Amino acid sequence: MGARVDSRMLNYGRSPPSPMPAKNASFDVEAFLSSCGVARTIQTYGVGAVLFTQGGPSESVFYLQLGGVKLTVLSRTGREAVVAMLGPGDFVGEGALAGQPLRIVTATAVLETTALVVETKEMTRVLHEEHALADRFIAYMLVRNMRVEADLVDQLFNRSEKRLARALLLIARYGKHDEPNRVLPRISQEVLAEMIGTTRSRVNFFMNKFRKLGFIEYNGVLKVNQSLLSVVLHD
């Protein structure tokens, strides 16, 4: 029997609502990191540009303002796997804050991407000094950990059709408190296949099936309809 995926696990992209006290609920992470009191740089990456590579030094943390990034890992035998897709409001490379000396993944822009880049020492300083930012960051990491656990359950117990539906819903931000972004960024079927651990031909088959059933629309751009949730929530 396939594992039921709670819609609360469909968390993707912008930073999630955090369970912090109301006084911090309106804290604007991006505004704070953009303030003159935080030493940072603003970097723009074209499609295919690499933010950092697996095995490289962990020297900074990235906060995505615009665009999208995929995280990939390369095995010793040369096999590459996509382990996450991140978007605006996400932190990237936060392992540096836990003393991770080398990157364990490669981060590559899949869209035109803009990021605030903060060196590890500076990010550590502002987290210690600005409690509202620390609260938001902890809440973000807790939800991110829940997402990783849900991804593992998805890979272990769900068939490829359900995994693809869940991946599309995550990218479209369904399950968030704000409105979903029904129009998806340009992501190839090869990348989708890597994300869910199947072949491009299987992805193509299911995408055509979803379109015929009205779960998705394609007319130059890909749109995801809420009805696709039925594939995820159906055992």
C-alpha positions as CSV (number, residue, x, y, z in Angstrom):
1,M,0.0,0.0,0.0
2,G,1.3,3.4,-0.9
3,A,2.1,5.8,1.9
4,R,-0.4,8.7,2.2
5,V,1.3,12.0,1.7
6,D,-0.1,14.7,3.9
7,S,-0.7,18.0,2.0
8,R,1.3,19.7,4.8
9,M,4.4,18.1,3.3
10,L,3.8,19.9,0.0
11,N,6.2,22.7,1.2
12,Y,8.3,24.1,-1.6
13,G,10.0,27.4,-2.3
14,R,9.4,30.5,-0.3
15,S,10.0,30.4,3.4
16,P,7.2,28.6,5.3
17,P,5.0,30.3,7.9
18,S,6.8,29.8,11.2
19,P,5.3,28.8,14.6
20,M,7.0,31.8,16.3
21,P,5.3,34.3,18.6
22,A,3.1,36.9,16.9
23,K,5.5,39.7,17.7
24,N,8.0,38.1,15.2
25,A,5.4,37.0,12.6
26,S,6.0,40.0,10.4
27,F,9.7,39.8,10.5
28,D,11.0,40.3,6.9
29,V,14.1,38.1,6.4
30,E,15.0,39.5,3.0
31,A,14.6,43.1,4.3
32,F,16.9,42.4,7.2
33,L,19.6,40.6,5.1
34,S,19.4,43.5,2.6
35,S,20.0,46.1,5.3
36,C,23.2,48.1,5.5
37,G,24.1,46.5,8.8
38,V,24.6,43.0,7.2
39,A,27.7,42.5,5.1
40,R,26.6,40.7,2.0
41,T,26.8,40.7,-1.8
42,I,24.0,40.4,-4.4
43,Q,24.8,37.9,-7.1
44,T,22.9,37.1,-10.3
45,Y,23.2,33.7,-12.0
46,G,22.2,32.7,-15.5
47,V,20.5,29.4,-16.3
48,G,23.1,26.7,-15.8
49,A,25.4,28.8,-13.7
50,V,26.8,27.1,-10.6
51,L,26.5,28.7,-7.2
52,F,28.9,26.2,-5.6
53,T,30.2,22.7,-6.3
54,Q,30.2,19.4,-4.4
55,G,33.6,19.2,-2.6
56,G,34.1,22.9,-2.6
57,P,34.7,24.9,0.6
58,S,31.6,25.9,2.7
59,E,32.3,29.6,3.0
60,S,28.9,31.3,2.6
61,V,25.1,31.0,2.9
62,F,22.8,32.0,0.0
63,Y,19.3,33.5,0.4
64,L,17.3,33.2,-2.9
65,Q,15.5,36.3,-3.9
66,L,14.4,35.3,-7.4
67,G,14.7,32.3,-9.7
68,G,15.3,28.6,-8.9
69,V,18.2,26.3,-7.9
70,K,18.6,22.6,-8.1
71,L,20.8,20.6,-5.7
72,T,22.6,17.6,-7.1
73,V,24.9,15.0,-5.8
74,L,27.5,13.0,-7.9
75,S,28.5,9.5,-6.9
76,R,31.9,8.1,-7.2
77,T,30.7,6.1,-10.3
78,G,29.6,9.3,-12.0
79,R,25.9,9.0,-11.4
80,E,24.1,12.3,-10.7
81,A,20.9,12.7,-8.7
82,V,18.7,15.7,-8.0
83,V,18.1,15.9,-4.3
84,A,16.1,19.2,-4.0
85,M,14.6,22.1,-6.0
86,L,14.7,25.4,-4.2
87,G,13.1,28.8,-5.0
88,P,12.6,32.4,-3.7
89,G,12.7,32.6,0.1
90,D,14.9,29.5,0.5
91,F,18.4,29.4,2.1
92,V,21.0,27.4,0.2
93,G,24.3,26.2,1.6
94,E,23.2,26.5,5.2
95,G,25.3,23.5,6.2
96,A,28.2,25.9,6.5
97,L,26.7,27.2,9.7
98,A,26.9,23.7,11.2
99,G,30.6,23.5,10.6
100,Q,30.4,21.6,7.3
101,P,33.9,22.2,5.9
102,L,33.0,21.0,2.3
103,R,29.9,21.2,0.2
104,I,28.1,17.8,-0.1
105,V,26.0,18.9,-3.1
106,T,26.3,21.1,-6.2
107,A,23.9,24.1,-6.5
108,T,23.0,25.1,-10.1
109,A,20.6,27.8,-11.3
110,V,17.7,26.4,-13.3
111,L,16.2,29.9,-13.9
112,E,17.7,33.4,-13.9
113,T,18.5,33.6,-10.2
114,T,19.3,36.4,-7.8
115,A,20.7,35.6,-4.4
116,L,22.0,37.4,-1.3
117,V,25.3,35.9,-0.4
118,V,26.4,36.2,3.2
119,E,29.7,34.8,4.5
120,T,29.5,32.1,7.2
121,K,31.0,34.2,10.0
122,E,28.7,37.2,9.2
123,M,25.6,35.0,9.1
124,T,26.6,33.4,12.4
125,R,27.0,36.9,13.9
126,V,23.6,38.2,12.8
127,L,21.8,35.0,13.9
128,H,23.3,35.5,17.4
129,E,22.4,39.2,17.5
130,E,19.0,39.2,15.8
131,H,16.7,36.8,17.6
132,A,13.8,37.4,15.2
133,L,16.0,36.2,12.3
134,A,17.2,33.2,14.3
135,D,13.6,32.3,15.1
136,R,12.7,32.4,11.4
137,F,15.8,30.4,10.4
138,I,15.1,27.7,13.0
139,A,11.5,27.4,11.9
140,Y,12.6,27.2,8.3
141,M,15.1,24.4,9.0
142,L,12.5,22.4,11.0
143,V,10.1,22.5,8.0
144,R,12.9,21.8,5.6
145,N,13.7,18.7,7.7
146,M,10.1,17.6,7.5
147,R,10.3,18.0,3.8
148,V,13.4,15.8,3.6
149,E,11.7,13.0,5.6
150,A,8.6,13.2,3.4
151,D,10.8,13.0,0.3
152,L,12.4,9.8,1.7
153,V,9.0,8.2,2.4
154,D,7.9,9.2,-1.1
155,Q,10.9,7.5,-2.7
156,L,10.6,4.4,-0.6
157,F,6.8,3.7,-0.8
158,N,5.1,5.6,-3.6
159,R,4.9,4.6,-7.3
160,S,6.5,6.9,-9.9
161,E,3.2,8.4,-11.0
162,K,2.5,9.7,-7.5
163,R,6.1,10.9,-7.0
164,L,5.8,13.0,-10.2
165,A,2.5,14.4,-9.1
166,R,3.9,15.4,-5.7
167,A,7.0,16.9,-7.3
168,L,4.9,19.1,-9.6
169,L,2.7,20.2,-6.7
170,L,5.8,21.1,-4.6
171,I,7.2,23.2,-7.4
172,A,3.9,24.9,-7.8
173,R,3.8,25.6,-4.0
174,Y,0.6,23.8,-3.3
175,G,0.2,23.2,0.5
176,K,1.4,26.7,1.3
177,H,-0.7,29.3,3.1
178,D,-0.3,31.8,0.2
179,E,-1.7,31.3,-3.2
180,P,0.1,28.6,-5.3
181,N,2.1,29.5,-8.3
182,R,0.3,27.5,-10.9
183,V,2.7,28.4,-13.7
184,L,5.8,26.3,-13.3
185,P,9.3,27.4,-14.2
186,R,10.9,25.8,-17.2
187,I,12.1,22.4,-15.9
188,S,12.9,19.7,-18.3
189,Q,11.5,16.2,-18.2
190,E,15.0,14.9,-17.7
191,V,15.3,16.9,-14.4
192,L,11.9,15.7,-13.3
193,A,13.0,12.1,-14.0
194,E,16.1,12.7,-11.9
195,M,14.1,14.1,-9.1
196,I,11.7,11.2,-8.7
197,G,14.1,8.4,-9.7
198,T,12.6,7.2,-13.0
199,T,13.1,7.6,-16.7
200,R,12.3,10.5,-19.0
201,S,9.9,8.2,-21.0
202,R,7.9,7.4,-17.9
203,V,7.7,11.1,-17.0
204,N,6.5,11.9,-20.6
205,F,3.9,9.2,-20.3
206,F,2.5,10.5,-17.0
207,M,2.6,14.1,-18.1
208,N,0.5,13.3,-21.1
209,K,-1.9,11.3,-18.9
210,F,-2.2,14.3,-16.4
211,R,-2.9,16.6,-19.3
212,K,-5.7,14.4,-20.7
213,L,-7.3,14.2,-17.3
214,G,-7.1,18.0,-16.8
215,F,-4.7,17.8,-14.0
216,I,-2.2,20.0,-15.8
217,E,-2.4,22.4,-18.8
218,Y,0.3,23.1,-21.4
219,N,0.1,25.9,-23.9
220,G,3.6,27.3,-24.1
221,V,3.8,27.2,-20.3
222,L,3.0,24.5,-17.8
223,K,0.2,25.0,-15.4
224,V,-0.7,22.7,-12.4
225,N,-4.3,22.5,-11.4
226,Q,-5.4,21.7,-7.8
227,S,-7.1,18.5,-9.1
228,L,-3.6,16.9,-9.3
229,L,-3.8,16.6,-5.6
230,S,-6.1,13.6,-6.1
231,V,-3.2,11.6,-7.5
232,V,-1.1,12.3,-4.3
233,L,-3.9,11.7,-1.8
234,H,-5.3,8.6,-3.4
235,D,-4.0,5.2,-2.1
